[in-house]
Amino acid sequence: MVLTVSALLSMEKSLRSRLSQLNELKGEISKRTLWREPSKVEEPTYSIKDVDKKITKINKALFFIDQKVKESNATTKVDMDINYDDLVSELE
């Protein structure tokens, strides 16, 4: 799949949001609480292994997106009329 850097950055933002949601879900570990007399019972709603697999897949995708963006940035030239030394020099 060939994507633009802009598309990759948008995908990265979306995946980071999804990753946050899954980490929150993993923290709660997806259990539901049932109140039965005389005590409460917690049953798992999702498999921790399935949640962890999804988190791992997203982390791998984020890694590869980051690498591709950096690779693109390393080969892209930008022509700008800025005098860096003048901008960072001390005040006179």
Steps between C-alpha positions, in 0.01 A plus 500: 500500500649833396397794718597863530685622808190699589287184487752314715497778760118493509507123534754530781273743688203266462701196610633683808141579598397136452806385695400723789150352497634144498747571781214638708298190420796280594533688829139427589546163339168501359303347774142542587374489852192303588337533835374169619388429848697507724806631311615656175646294216736638237510327164741584219340661197805489271803277493810679632703316236282635218524856633876466541538363144312800361717740705814329370381525138427872540839562662673324210303707249591821685866398491495444124306822437759692703785338306343578160433864595859539622630334184296741290617799703862393459473512119271802459669832433335827597615835358448776755638850523590505870826613659518261796819652646336843507191364672686319779776757556519706816328836526718802421 
